[in-house]
């Protein structure tokens, strides 16, 4: 009986599971946004370098 009670206590409720999924989704979305921002910054830096490297007439 003690084993069964400890398993029940360890199991997440539906609300807890939903909250965990929501947190995971939020973290994943933040990572995607961060990666997109880094890629855009890199693209902008490379564009400026290419413009600076072009011979001026």
Protein Blocks (a to p, Z undefined) as FASTA:
>chain_A
ZZmmmmmmmpccfklmmmmmmmmmmmmmmmmmmmmmmmmmmmmmmmmmmmmmpccZZ
